[in-house]
Amino acid sequence: MSLENTINEAIKTAMKEKDKVALDALRAVKSQILLLKTEAKGAEVSAEQEIAILQRMIKQRKDSFEQFAAQGRNDLAEVEEAQMQVIKKYLPAQLSTEELEAEIRKIIAETGAETIKDLGKVMGTASKLLAGKTDGKSISEMAKKLLS
């Protein structure tokens, strides 16, 4: 079942359960998918594009959460956190720190990277291989740590 169908079913469930937070988050995901389909003139959305949408939406909510928390708006921060948790359910399983380190070490060995100057090679390969399994910031931090 595609992400779009899964989201549509989840929206129905959230409506029945009167879960406003989940409903808002799921409608936002559906909106982004429809927007992408419109831009692609009705073409099917690939799994990679779906994952990218979800990751972008999680990042947006995380940024909003941090801003609201810094301003003492805990009421709004809680909503962003709850929506982030709803959206995370639809991402593939995320890599643990140990798994990420092992993957980055393997990529470093494959690319022949030795110093921080080779970070671009590692990031390019890692971003493609680990898309959806972890975010770019985590990949970058681990690669920098291992190359320095």
Secondary structure, DSSP 8 states (H G I E B T S, - for coil): --HHHHHHHHHHHHHHHT-HHHHHHHHHHHHHHHHHHHHTTT----HHHHHHHHHHHHHHHHHHHHHHHHTT-HHHHHHHHHHHHHHHTTS-----HHHHHHHHHHHHHHHT--SGGGHHHHHHHHHHHTBTTB-HHHHHHHHHHHH-
